[in-house]
């Protein structure tokens, strides 16, 4: 797969170094099959579990999912990203997700239940943390919801708002970012005990899907970008039957044409295929397929939507699938060994 300049596309893979991961890995992407070929591994940052590319693809950012919490910036040139300075503390513990928004990197800090804003300099490197917005609240799950646990944060499609998902408080928060300061605009309550983990927007900019970890479901929502308001409209199971054993949904992605939604569930080790319904803006479960490994932590789509990638943490591999354009069903194509794989992003 090549870009407009004829360069072969790359995939970047995060991993847990504390569990034997190799750091941040780079792979070449085959445009015909979706197959990955590993090119390099860069160590030096502890537990770079989640990654994000700059819009131009010349910078790569990684959380350091540690008790202290930090993010690192890499310059992307050739086949081996190079650190652009020391990791920067985010003022929160256990960051699990990051995104770029309005000249800043936002991190969702699971351990401390907060969202941080770190400025990005003109050269792509990072300044000191500008602001930390602390979440408040709890949920009914006695072990997992004793306090807030921010798990995901991203800009909405209009890029007016930052939207964060908190597993500990069963809620989604909509925030404004002005001059490096995060301000809470609205908090939306989801079903108590559902444990929301990740969110993905529909390409129409008017729908969003919240994946719930503590109840294996997806909550479909209507999104109003003008008001910065999220309205839940329905909840759909990601499994056809009550789970036998562990079932912890992890990652969710939406096809570029908006016809399909895919969600991964750890424990059951499957990828669920769902389809939006037109009548009520909800979702229906189409099928589940094996994830190509054990403990699927994250999903990624290539920009065309033809290939789906699964980072399988406990089996230590990244699997790729060709997506049937008519049914949305992923067909397993192969995998590459990546110890403690946690995340995949494609340029």
C-alpha positions in Angstrom: 0.0 0.0 0.0 1.5 3.3 -1.0 0.7 7.0 -0.4 0.5 9.8 -2.9 4.3 10.0 -3.1 4.7 6.3 -3.9 6.0 5.5 -0.4 4.8 2.2 1.1 2.5 2.8 4.0 3.5 2.1 7.5 1.8 0.7 10.6 3.0 1.7 14.1 2.4 -0.7 17.0 2.4 0.0 20.7 3.2 -2.6 23.4 3.6 -3.1 27.1 7.3 -3.3 27.9 6.6 -4.4 31.5 5.1 -7.6 29.9 7.9 -8.2 27.4 6.9 -5.8 24.7 9.6 -4.3 22.5 8.4 -0.7 22.7 7.1 1.0 19.5 7.3 -1.1 16.4 7.2 -0.1 12.8 5.8 -2.4 10.1 5.4 -2.1 6.3 1.8 -2.6 5.0 1.2 -4.7 1.9 -1.4 -2.9 -0.2 -2.8 -6.1 -1.8 -3.1 -8.3 1.3 -2.9 -6.0 4.2 0.0 -8.1 5.6 2.4 -6.5 8.0 6.2 -6.9 7.8 8.1 -5.7 10.9 10.9 -3.2 10.2 12.1 -1.9 13.5 11.5 -1.7 17.3 12.3 1.3 19.4 12.7 1.0 23.1 13.4 3.7 25.7 9.8 4.6 26.8 8.1 2.4 29.3 4.8 0.9 28.3 4.0 2.9 25.1 0.5 1.3 25.0 -1.4 3.8 22.8 -0.2 5.8 19.8 -1.4 8.7 17.6 0.1 10.2 14.4 0.2 13.9 13.6 -2.0 14.9 10.6 1.1 15.1 8.4 2.4 11.8 9.6 5.8 13.3 10.5 5.3 12.9 14.3 4.2 9.9 16.4 3.0 10.3 20.0 2.8 7.6 22.6 1.5 7.4 26.1 3.7 5.9 28.8 1.1 4.0 30.7 2.9 4.1 34.1 2.0 5.2 37.6 3.7 8.5 37.0 2.2 8.9 33.5 3.9 10.6 30.6 3.8 11.0 26.8 6.6 10.8 24.3 7.1 12.3 20.8 8.9 10.6 18.0 10.0 12.0 14.7 9.0 9.8 11.8 11.6 9.5 9.1 12.6 6.3 7.5 11.7 3.0 9.1 12.7 3.8 12.7 11.0 6.7 14.6 13.4 8.7 16.8 12.6 10.2 20.1 12.2 14.0 20.0 13.2 14.7 23.6 12.5 13.0 26.9 9.0 11.9 27.8 6.9 14.6 29.3 4.9 14.0 32.5 1.1 14.5 32.1 0.3 15.2 35.7 -1.9 12.1 35.9 -1.4 8.4 36.4 -1.8 5.5 34.0 -2.6 7.3 30.7 -4.4 4.9 28.4 -5.3 7.0 25.4 -4.2 10.2 23.6 -5.3 12.4 20.7 -4.3 15.6 19.0 -6.6 18.6 19.5 -6.1 22.4 18.9 -2.3 22.4 19.2 -2.2 20.0 22.2 -2.0 16.3 23.0 -4.9 15.2 25.2 -4.4 12.2 27.4 -7.0 10.1 29.3 -5.4 9.2 32.6 -7.1 6.0 33.9 -5.2 5.8 37.2 -6.0 9.3 38.4 -9.3 9.8 36.6 -8.3 12.9 34.7 -7.6 14.4 31.3 -4.4 16.4 30.6 -3.6 18.9 27.9 0.1 19.1 26.7 1.1 21.7 24.2 2.7 20.7 20.9 5.5 23.0 19.8 6.0 24.2 16.2 8.6 21.5 15.6 6.3 18.7 16.9 8.0 18.3 20.3 6.2 18.7 23.5 6.0 21.4 26.1 5.1 21.1 29.8 1.6 20.0 30.7 -0.7 23.0 30.5 -3.8 21.8 32.3 -5.3 18.7 34.1 -9.1 18.3 34.4 -10.0 16.0 37.2 -13.1 13.9 37.0 -15.4 13.3 39.9 -17.8 10.5 40.7 -18.0 6.7 41.1 -20.2 3.8 40.0 -21.9 0.7 41.4 -19.2 -1.8 40.5 -17.3 -2.3 43.8 -14.0 -3.2 42.3 -13.7 -1.2 39.1 -15.8 2.0 39.9 -14.7 3.2 43.3 -13.6 6.5 41.6 -13.2 8.0 38.2 -11.2 6.2 35.5 -10.8 8.3 32.3 -10.1 5.8 29.5 -10.5 7.7 26.2 -10.4 11.2 24.9 -10.7 12.7 21.4 -12.0 15.7 19.5 -15.4 15.5 18.0 -15.7 15.6 14.2 -16.3 19.3 14.2 -13.2 19.8 16.3 -15.1 22.2 18.6 -15.1 19.9 21.6 -13.0 17.3 23.4 -15.0 14.2 24.4 -13.7 12.0 27.2 -15.1 8.6 28.3 -14.9 7.6 32.0 -15.2 3.9 33.0 -15.4 4.7 36.7 -18.2 7.2 36.6 -20.4 5.7 33.8 -20.3 9.0 31.9 -19.0 10.9 28.9 -17.7 14.4 29.4 -17.7 17.2 26.8 -15.0 19.8 27.3 -13.8 23.0 25.7 -10.1 23.7 25.2 -9.1 27.4 25.2 -5.5 28.6 25.4 -4.5 25.3 27.0 -7.2 25.3 29.6 -9.8 22.5 29.7 -13.3 23.5 30.8 -16.2 21.0 31.5 -19.1 21.9 29.2 -21.4 19.0 29.8 -21.5 15.5 31.5 -23.7 12.8 30.0 -24.7 9.9 32.3 -24.8 6.3 30.8 -26.4 3.3 32.4 -25.0 2.7 35.9 -22.5 -0.2 35.9 -21.9 -0.2 32.2 -18.3 1.0 32.4 -17.8 3.0 29.2 -14.3 2.6 27.8 -14.0 3.9 24.2 -15.9 6.0 21.8 -16.1 6.2 18.0 -17.9 8.7 15.9 -19.9 7.9 12.7 -18.6 9.7 9.6 -21.8 11.7 9.3 -20.7 13.6 12.5 -24.1 13.1 14.1 -23.8 9.7 15.7 -21.4 8.2 18.2 -20.9 4.8 19.6 -19.7 4.2 23.2 -18.2 0.7 23.9 -18.9 -0.5 27.4 -16.3 -2.7 29.2 -18.2 -3.8 32.3 -21.3 -4.7 30.3 -20.5 -6.2 26.9 -22.6 -3.6 25.0 -22.4 -0.6 22.7 -24.4 2.5 23.5 -25.5 4.3 20.4 -25.8 8.1 20.8 -26.9 11.2 18.8 -24.3 13.9 18.7 -25.1 17.6 18.4 -21.9 19.5 17.6 -23.4 22.9 17.9 -24.7 22.3 21.4 -21.9 19.9 22.4 -24.5 17.4 23.5 -24.5 13.6 23.4 -27.9 11.9 23.7 -28.0 8.1 24.3 -30.6 6.4 22.1 -30.1 2.7 22.7 -27.8 -0.1 23.9 -26.8 -3.2 21.9 -25.1 -6.4 23.1 -21.8 -7.2 21.3 -22.3 -10.9 21.9 -25.1 -13.1 20.7 -25.6 -14.8 24.0 -24.8 -14.2 27.7 -21.0 -14.7 28.0 -19.6 -17.8 29.4 -16.6 -16.5 31.4 -14.8 -13.2 31.0 -16.1 -10.6 28.5 -14.4 -7.2 28.5 -15.0 -5.1 25.3 -11.9 -3.1 24.4 -11.7 -1.3 21.0 -14.2 0.0 18.6 -13.9 1.4 15.0 -16.4 2.6 12.3 -16.1 2.0 8.6 -15.3 5.0 6.5 -18.7 4.8 4.7 -20.5 4.4 8.1 -22.1 1.0 7.2 -20.4 -1.1 9.8 -19.0 -0.9 13.3 -16.5 -3.4 14.7 -15.9 -4.0 18.4 -13.4 -6.4 20.1 -14.1 -8.3 23.3 -11.4 -9.8 25.5 -12.0 -13.1 27.2 -14.4 -14.1 24.5 -11.6 -13.2 22.0 -13.9 -12.1 19.2 -14.6 -9.2 16.9 -18.2 -8.3 16.7 -19.7 -6.9 13.5 -22.6 -4.4 14.0 -24.6 -2.3 11.5 -26.3 1.0 12.2 -30.1 1.0 11.9 -31.8 3.9 10.2 -35.0 4.0 12.2 -33.7 4.9 15.6 -30.0 5.6 15.1 -29.2 2.4 17.0 -27.1 -0.7 16.1 -27.8 -4.3 15.4 -25.4 -7.2 15.9 -24.6 -9.0 12.6 -22.0 -11.6 13.6 -18.9 -12.4 15.7 -15.7 -13.8 14.4 -12.5 -15.0 16.2 -10.0 -12.2 16.7 -6.9 -14.2 15.5 -5.4 -14.3 19.0 -6.0 -13.9 22.7 -7.1 -10.8 24.5 -7.8 -8.3 21.7 -6.9 -4.9 23.2 -7.4 -2.6 20.2 -8.7 -2.4 16.6 -7.5 -0.3 13.7 -8.8 0.1 10.1 -6.6 1.1 7.1 -7.8 4.4 5.6 -9.7 2.6 2.8 -11.6 0.4 5.2 -10.5 -2.8 3.4 -8.3 -4.2 6.2 -8.9 -4.5 9.9 -6.1 -5.0 12.4 -6.3 -6.5 15.9 -3.7 -6.1 18.6 -3.9 -9.3 20.6 -2.1 -8.6 23.9 -1.8 -12.0 25.6 -1.1 -14.1 22.5 1.5 -11.4 21.5 0.5 -10.8 17.9 -1.2 -8.4 15.5 -3.7 -10.1 13.2 -5.0 -8.7 9.9 -8.3 -9.3 8.2 -9.8 -8.5 4.8 -13.2 -6.9 5.2 -16.0 -8.1 3.0 -17.4 -4.8 1.6 -21.0 -6.2 1.4 -21.3 -7.9 4.7 -18.7 -6.2 6.9 -17.4 -9.7 7.9 -13.6 -9.8 8.5 -11.7 -12.7 6.9 -8.5 -13.6 8.7 -5.4 -13.1 6.5 -2.5 -13.7 8.9 -0.6 -12.2 11.8 2.8 -11.1 12.9 4.4 -11.7 16.3 4.4 -8.7 18.6 4.9 -9.4 22.3 2.3 -7.7 24.5 0.7 -5.8 21.6 -1.6 -3.1 22.7 -2.3 -0.7 19.8 -2.0 -0.2 16.0 -2.1 3.0 14.0 -1.7 3.3 10.2 -0.5 6.3 8.3 
